[in-house]
């Protein structure tokens, strides 16, 4: 496909593939469980892009960092193994196996081989949902660090476009919402869930800081250099992203705003090519002005008043969800029920006094949901993945001093997602999962490029 586009240099075509996947991941990956159709299209597109990536010749067709392959194997191992059929003597001995045996006895299949998971279609869907983020992670790890800078710029621009679309959604009373099943009356951008949207905007802030801090002068064309040296432009884009994040009315996202702004400032400080010293008082004054203006608007703006009202936690049902999820974990421990099976499992164990017309599709705590679906194997996989990521972060921080803003971006993104996962489920959004893949790809060792293309991708 892309090899027939003469305007793109062969050395840049793999970057184009990764950029296309990132763009469509943000645009199509935000529907969530209630809107699965766009995610299916994203999975198909990711498969086609993977084939093009492998098909294209040239110096960039090379394996990524082996640590990334190991991480990908850890991630897919659980749903893959949960789909392997087991003999009846084995699956019937698992917690809940007798109930499944009684159900299958009604159709005469109690002695058939069955997979570990309670629902093979749901677990298969979970496995397929991993294709775009893992593909993007491996693609980013296969690119040179200057090319990863381009992906940071794309992530920041996509966050800005999402914020602009959210402004149209507020002005049009929700007329520009992309999904029928979504939160009304707030900034949603390309997402259906306000919590996913606020994470997109927060990551956009971090990407903006990392791009500005890590863009080497030798790579800038004069026009680009003058644009990004304009602190007012960068500050204006950042302020727009902050305002859009507040207007999502996501309580956790708003709480994460200050840590993200601090992380963004720390990333900018890593840019040793610029003199950021002495600007602290001006920046502090700007922050205080924004906070003061925000307090004034909260008192005089109906939309912001609704956002402030969201911080009344009296009607929040998360505590009940967590308590019932813990009970379900205890009934299925230590093996879990299968990736993607939270909803039917939770409903089966939900206390009668808690039953109402609503259908909980998530635990609103990704760690509890992982323990329910994957049991002790999920806990072990999470620990191994975190350990491997920390190792890659430490290794890259020591070796890639010039590109530390990229590494700081990746680590900050993962911290934001990990913190938000305590009260929500960001990685269940395919858009955010792909941004997590982008973040992890920043930790990979920059591949060595030999031949004439080297001068085009390294400075």
C-alpha positions as CSV (number, residue, x, y, z in Angstrom):
1,X,0.0,0.0,0.0
2,X,2.4,2.7,1.2
3,X,5.3,1.6,-0.9
4,X,3.4,2.9,-4.0
5,X,3.3,6.5,-2.6
6,X,6.3,8.1,-4.2
7,X,6.1,11.3,-2.1
8,X,7.1,9.4,1.0
9,X,10.8,8.4,1.3
10,X,11.3,4.7,2.0
11,X,13.0,5.5,5.2
12,X,9.9,7.4,6.4
13,X,7.2,4.9,5.4
14,X,7.3,2.9,8.6
15,X,6.9,6.2,10.5
16,X,3.8,6.9,8.4
17,X,2.3,3.5,9.3
18,X,2.8,4.1,13.0
19,X,1.4,7.6,12.7
20,X,-1.7,6.4,10.8
21,X,-2.3,3.8,13.5
22,X,-1.9,6.4,16.3
23,X,-4.3,8.8,14.6
24,X,-7.1,6.2,14.0
25,X,-6.6,4.8,17.4
26,X,-7.6,8.1,19.0
27,X,-10.4,8.7,16.5
28,X,-11.9,5.2,16.4
29,X,-10.9,3.7,19.7
30,X,-13.0,5.7,22.1
31,X,-16.4,4.0,21.9
32,X,-15.9,1.5,24.7
33,X,-18.1,-1.5,25.5
34,X,-21.4,0.3,24.6
35,X,-20.0,1.3,21.1
36,X,-17.9,-1.6,19.9
37,X,-18.3,-1.2,16.1
38,X,-15.6,1.5,15.6
39,X,-13.2,-0.6,17.7
40,X,-13.7,-3.5,15.4
41,X,-12.8,-1.3,12.4
42,X,-9.7,-0.2,14.3
43,X,-8.6,-3.8,14.9
44,X,-9.0,-4.5,11.2
45,X,-7.0,-1.4,10.3
46,X,-4.3,-2.4,12.7
47,X,-4.1,-5.8,11.1
48,X,-3.7,-4.3,7.6
49,X,-1.0,-1.8,8.9
50,X,0.9,-4.7,10.5
51,X,1.0,-6.5,7.2
52,X,2.2,-3.3,5.5
53,X,4.8,-2.8,8.2
54,X,6.2,-6.3,7.6
55,X,5.9,-6.1,3.8
56,X,7.8,-2.8,3.4
57,X,11.5,-3.3,2.7
58,X,14.3,-1.1,3.8
59,X,16.5,-0.4,6.8
60,X,13.5,0.2,9.1
61,X,12.1,-3.3,8.7
62,X,13.8,-4.6,11.8
63,X,12.8,-6.2,15.1
64,X,12.1,-3.9,18.1
65,X,13.8,-4.1,21.5
66,X,13.6,-7.7,22.8
67,X,12.2,-6.3,26.1
68,X,9.2,-5.1,24.2
69,X,8.6,-8.5,22.8
70,X,8.8,-10.0,26.2
71,X,6.3,-7.4,27.6
72,X,3.9,-8.2,24.7
73,X,4.2,-11.9,25.5
74,X,3.3,-11.2,29.1
75,X,0.3,-9.2,28.1
76,X,-1.2,-11.7,25.7
77,X,-0.3,-14.8,27.6
78,X,-3.3,-14.8,30.0
79,X,-6.2,-14.4,27.5
80,X,-4.4,-16.8,25.1
81,X,-4.0,-19.5,27.7
82,X,-7.6,-19.0,28.9
83,X,-8.8,-19.9,25.4
84,X,-7.0,-23.3,25.4
85,X,-9.5,-26.2,25.7
86,X,-9.1,-28.4,28.7
87,X,-10.4,-31.9,29.5
88,X,-13.6,-32.2,31.5
89,X,-11.7,-33.6,34.6
90,X,-9.7,-30.4,34.7
91,X,-12.2,-27.6,34.1
92,X,-14.8,-29.2,36.3
93,X,-12.4,-29.1,39.2
94,X,-12.0,-25.3,38.9
95,X,-14.1,-22.9,41.1
96,X,-17.5,-22.7,39.5
97,X,-16.8,-25.7,37.3
98,X,-19.8,-27.6,38.8
99,X,-22.2,-24.9,37.8
100,X,-20.9,-24.9,34.2
101,X,-21.1,-28.7,34.2
102,X,-24.8,-28.5,35.3
103,X,-25.5,-26.0,32.6
104,X,-23.8,-28.0,29.9
105,X,-25.6,-31.2,31.1
106,X,-28.8,-29.7,29.8
107,X,-27.5,-30.0,26.2
108,X,-25.5,-33.2,26.8
109,X,-22.0,-31.6,26.7
110,X,-20.9,-31.9,30.3
111,X,-18.1,-34.2,29.3
112,X,-16.8,-32.0,26.4
113,X,-13.5,-30.1,26.4
114,X,-13.9,-26.5,27.5
115,X,-11.6,-23.5,27.7
116,X,-10.6,-22.1,31.0
117,X,-12.6,-18.9,30.5
118,X,-16.3,-18.7,31.4
119,X,-17.0,-17.0,28.0
120,X,-14.7,-17.7,25.1
121,X,-16.2,-15.0,22.8
122,X,-15.6,-12.3,25.4
123,X,-12.0,-13.5,26.1
124,X,-11.3,-13.7,22.4
125,X,-12.6,-10.1,22.0
126,X,-10.3,-9.0,24.8
127,X,-7.4,-10.7,23.1
128,X,-8.1,-9.0,19.8
129,X,-8.4,-5.6,21.5
130,X,-4.7,-6.0,22.4
131,X,-3.6,-6.0,18.8
132,X,-3.6,-2.2,18.1
133,X,-1.9,-1.1,21.3
134,X,0.8,-3.9,21.2
135,X,1.3,-3.2,17.5
136,X,1.8,0.5,18.1
137,X,4.2,-0.3,21.0
138,X,6.4,-2.5,18.8
139,X,6.3,0.0,16.0
140,X,7.4,2.9,18.2
141,X,10.1,0.8,19.6
142,X,11.4,0.0,16.1
143,X,11.6,3.7,15.1
144,X,14.6,6.0,15.8
145,X,14.2,8.5,18.5
146,X,13.8,11.6,16.2
147,X,10.9,9.8,14.5
148,X,9.3,9.2,17.9
149,X,9.3,13.0,18.3
150,X,6.9,13.2,15.4
151,X,4.5,10.8,17.1
152,X,4.6,13.0,20.2
153,X,3.6,16.0,18.0
154,X,0.7,13.9,16.6
155,X,-0.5,13.0,20.0
156,X,-0.5,16.6,21.1
157,X,-2.3,17.7,18.0
158,X,-4.9,15.0,18.4
159,X,-5.5,16.1,22.0
160,X,-6.0,19.6,20.8
161,X,-8.4,18.6,18.1
162,X,-10.3,16.5,20.6
163,X,-10.6,19.6,22.8
164,X,-11.9,21.7,19.9
165,X,-14.4,19.0,19.0
166,X,-15.5,19.0,22.7
167,X,-16.1,22.8,22.5
168,X,-18.4,22.2,19.5
169,X,-20.2,19.5,21.5
170,X,-20.8,21.9,24.4
171,X,-21.9,24.7,22.1
172,X,-24.2,22.4,20.1
173,X,-25.8,20.7,23.0
174,X,-24.2,17.4,22.2
175,X,-24.9,17.6,18.5
176,X,-21.3,16.7,17.6
177,X,-21.0,13.7,19.8
178,X,-19.6,10.7,17.9
179,X,-21.3,8.0,19.9
180,X,-25.0,7.6,20.9
181,X,-24.1,6.0,24.2
182,X,-22.0,8.6,25.9
183,X,-21.9,11.1,28.7
184,X,-24.1,14.2,28.0
185,X,-23.3,17.9,28.6
186,X,-19.5,17.6,28.9
187,X,-16.4,17.7,26.7
188,X,-16.0,14.3,25.1
189,X,-14.0,14.9,21.9
190,X,-13.4,11.7,20.2
191,X,-14.4,9.6,23.2
192,X,-17.7,8.3,24.6
193,X,-16.5,8.4,28.2
194,X,-15.5,11.7,30.0
195,X,-12.9,9.8,32.0
196,X,-11.2,8.6,28.9
197,X,-11.4,12.0,27.3
198,X,-9.7,13.7,30.3
199,X,-6.9,11.2,30.1
200,X,-6.4,12.0,26.4
201,X,-6.1,15.7,27.2
202,X,-3.7,15.1,30.1
203,X,-1.5,12.9,27.9
204,X,-1.7,15.6,25.2
205,X,-0.3,18.1,27.7
206,X,2.6,15.7,28.5
207,X,3.2,15.1,24.8
208,X,3.3,18.8,24.1
209,X,5.9,19.4,26.8
210,X,8.0,16.4,25.6
211,X,7.9,17.5,22.0
212,X,8.9,21.1,22.8
213,X,11.7,19.9,25.2
214,X,13.0,17.1,23.1
215,X,12.9,18.6,19.6
216,X,16.6,19.0,18.8
217,X,17.6,22.3,17.1
218,X,19.3,20.5,14.3
219,X,16.0,18.9,13.3
220,X,14.0,22.1,13.2
221,X,13.3,23.9,10.0
222,X,13.4,27.7,10.6
223,X,9.7,28.0,10.5
224,X,9.1,25.2,12.9
225,X,11.8,26.5,15.3
226,X,10.2,29.9,15.4
227,X,6.8,28.4,16.1
228,X,7.9,26.2,19.0
229,X,10.1,29.0,20.5
230,X,6.9,31.0,20.8
231,X,6.1,30.3,24.5
232,X,2.8,32.1,24.2
233,X,1.6,29.6,21.5
234,X,2.6,26.6,23.5
235,X,1.1,28.1,26.7
236,X,-2.1,28.9,24.8
237,X,-2.5,25.3,23.6
238,X,-1.7,24.0,27.1
239,X,-4.3,26.3,28.6
240,X,-6.9,25.2,26.2
241,X,-6.2,21.5,27.0
242,X,-6.4,22.4,30.8
243,X,-9.8,24.1,30.3
244,X,-11.1,21.2,28.2
245,X,-10.0,18.8,30.9
246,X,-11.9,20.7,33.5
247,X,-15.0,20.7,31.3
248,X,-15.0,16.9,31.0
249,X,-16.3,17.0,34.6
250,X,-14.1,14.0,35.4
251,X,-13.3,14.2,39.1
252,X,-10.2,12.0,39.0
253,X,-9.0,13.8,35.8
254,X,-9.3,17.2,37.5
255,X,-7.5,15.9,40.5
256,X,-4.7,14.7,38.3
257,X,-4.3,18.1,36.5
258,X,-1.9,19.6,39.0
259,X,0.4,16.5,39.0
260,X,0.4,16.5,35.2
261,X,1.2,20.2,35.1
262,X,4.1,19.6,37.5
263,X,5.3,16.7,35.4
264,X,5.0,18.8,32.2
265,X,7.2,21.5,33.8
266,X,9.7,18.9,34.9
267,X,9.9,17.6,31.3
268,X,10.5,21.1,30.0
269,X,13.3,21.5,32.6
270,X,15.0,18.5,31.0
271,X,15.6,20.6,27.9
272,X,19.1,21.9,28.6
273,X,19.2,23.8,25.3
274,X,17.0,26.6,26.6
275,X,17.2,28.9,29.5
276,X,14.2,28.2,31.6
277,X,15.7,29.7,34.7
278,X,14.2,32.9,36.0
279,X,10.8,32.1,34.5
280,X,9.4,30.5,37.7
281,X,7.8,33.7,39.1
282,X,6.1,34.5,35.8
283,X,4.8,30.9,35.4
284,X,3.6,30.9,39.1
285,X,1.8,34.2,38.4
286,X,0.2,32.7,35.3
287,X,-1.0,29.6,37.2
288,X,-2.4,31.8,40.0
289,X,-4.2,33.9,37.5
290,X,-5.7,30.9,35.8
291,X,-6.8,29.5,39.2
292,X,-8.3,32.8,40.2
293,X,-10.1,33.1,36.8
294,X,-11.3,29.6,37.2
295,X,-12.8,30.3,40.6
296,X,-14.5,33.4,39.2
297,X,-16.0,31.4,36.3
298,X,-17.2,28.6,38.6
299,X,-19.3,31.2,40.4
300,X,-20.7,32.8,37.3
301,X,-20.7,30.0,34.7
302,X,-23.5,27.3,34.6
303,X,-21.3,24.7,32.9
304,X,-18.5,25.0,35.5
305,X,-21.0,25.0,38.3
306,X,-22.2,21.6,37.1
307,X,-18.6,20.5,37.1
308,X,-18.2,21.7,40.7
309,X,-21.3,19.8,41.7
310,X,-19.7,16.6,40.5
311,X,-17.5,16.7,43.6
312,X,-20.4,15.8,45.8
313,X,-19.7,12.1,46.4
314,X,-22.9,11.3,48.2
315,X,-24.4,9.5,45.2
316,X,-21.3,7.7,44.0
317,X,-21.8,4.0,43.8
318,X,-18.1,2.9,43.4
319,X,-17.8,1.7,47.0
320,X,-20.6,-0.8,46.5
321,X,-19.1,-2.0,43.2
322,X,-15.8,-2.5,44.8
323,X,-17.3,-4.4,47.8
324,X,-19.3,-6.7,45.5
325,X,-16.3,-7.2,43.2
326,X,-14.1,-8.3,46.2
327,X,-16.8,-10.8,47.1
328,X,-16.8,-12.2,43.5
329,X,-13.0,-12.4,43.6
330,X,-13.2,-14.4,46.8
331,X,-15.6,-16.9,45.1
332,X,-13.4,-17.4,42.0
333,X,-9.9,-17.1,43.5
334,X,-7.2,-18.0,42.6
335,X,-7.9,-18.7,38.9
336,X,-10.4,-16.0,37.9
337,X,-13.1,-16.3,35.3
338,X,-11.5,-15.2,32.1
339,X,-10.6,-11.8,30.5
340,X,-13.7,-9.8,29.5
341,X,-16.1,-11.8,31.7
342,X,-16.6,-9.2,34.5
343,X,-20.2,-8.2,33.6
344,X,-21.7,-11.8,33.7
345,X,-19.6,-12.8,36.6
346,X,-20.5,-9.7,38.6
347,X,-24.2,-10.1,37.9
348,X,-24.1,-13.7,39.1
349,X,-22.6,-12.8,42.4
350,X,-24.3,-9.4,42.9
351,X,-26.3,-9.3,46.2
352,X,-30.1,-9.2,45.7
353,X,-30.4,-6.0,47.7
354,X,-28.1,-4.3,45.2
355,X,-29.9,-5.4,42.0
356,X,-31.6,-2.7,40.1
357,X,-32.3,-1.8,36.4
358,X,-28.7,-0.7,35.7
359,X,-26.1,-3.2,34.4
360,X,-22.6,-2.7,35.7
361,X,-20.1,-3.3,32.9
362,X,-17.0,-2.4,34.8
363,X,-15.6,-2.5,38.4
364,X,-14.4,1.1,38.2
365,X,-11.1,-0.2,39.6
366,X,-9.0,-1.9,36.9
367,X,-6.9,-3.7,39.5
368,X,-9.9,-5.4,41.1
369,X,-11.3,-6.2,37.7
370,X,-8.0,-7.8,36.7
371,X,-8.0,-10.0,39.8
372,X,-11.6,-11.1,39.1
373,X,-10.9,-12.0,35.4
374,X,-7.3,-13.3,35.7
375,X,-6.9,-14.2,39.4
376,X,-3.4,-14.7,40.7
377,X,-2.0,-15.1,37.2
378,X,-3.2,-11.5,36.5
379,X,-1.4,-10.2,39.6
380,X,1.8,-12.0,38.7
381,X,1.6,-10.7,35.1
382,X,1.0,-7.1,36.4
383,X,4.1,-7.3,38.7
384,X,6.3,-8.7,35.9
385,X,5.1,-6.1,33.4
386,X,5.7,-3.3,35.9
387,X,9.2,-4.7,36.7
388,X,10.1,-4.9,33.1
389,X,8.8,-1.4,32.4
390,X,10.8,0.0,35.3
391,X,13.9,-1.8,34.0
392,X,13.5,-0.3,30.5
393,X,12.9,3.1,32.0
394,X,16.1,3.0,34.1
395,X,18.1,1.6,31.2
396,X,16.9,4.3,28.7
397,X,17.4,7.1,31.3
398,X,21.0,6.1,31.7
399,X,21.8,5.6,28.0
400,X,19.6,8.1,26.1
401,X,20.4,11.3,28.0
402,X,19.6,13.6,25.0
403,X,16.1,12.0,24.7
404,X,15.2,12.1,28.4
405,X,12.0,14.2,27.7
406,X,10.7,11.2,25.7
407,X,11.4,8.8,28.6
408,X,9.9,11.2,31.1
409,X,6.8,11.5,28.9
410,X,6.4,7.7,28.8
411,X,6.8,7.3,32.5
412,X,4.4,10.2,33.3
413,X,1.7,8.7,31.0
414,X,1.9,5.4,32.7
415,X,1.7,7.0,36.2
416,X,-1.4,8.9,35.1
417,X,-3.1,5.8,33.8
418,X,-2.1,3.7,36.8
419,X,-3.4,6.4,39.2
420,X,-6.7,6.7,37.3
421,X,-7.1,3.0,37.2
422,X,-7.8,3.0,41.0
423,X,-11.2,4.6,40.4
424,X,-11.8,3.8,36.7
425,X,-10.7,1.7,33.8
426,X,-8.6,3.7,31.3
427,X,-6.8,0.8,29.7
428,X,-10.2,-0.6,28.7
429,X,-10.4,2.3,26.2
430,X,-8.6,1.2,23.0
431,X,-7.5,4.8,22.5
432,X,-5.8,5.0,25.9
433,X,-4.4,1.5,25.5
434,X,-2.7,2.7,22.3
435,X,-1.3,5.8,24.0
436,X,0.0,3.5,26.7
437,X,1.7,1.5,24.0
438,X,3.1,4.8,22.6
439,X,4.5,5.6,26.1
440,X,6.1,2.2,26.6
441,X,7.6,2.3,23.1
442,X,9.6,5.4,24.2
443,X,11.6,3.2,26.6
444,X,12.9,0.9,23.9
445,X,16.5,1.2,22.9
446,X,16.8,3.3,19.8
447,X,17.7,1.0,16.9
448,X,20.9,1.4,14.9
449,X,20.4,2.3,11.3
450,X,23.1,1.5,8.8
451,X,23.2,2.7,5.2
452,X,22.1,5.9,3.4
453,X,18.9,6.2,5.4
454,X,20.8,6.8,8.6
455,X,21.5,10.4,7.7
456,X,17.8,10.9,7.2
457,X,16.7,9.7,10.6
458,X,19.6,10.6,12.9
459,X,21.3,13.9,13.4
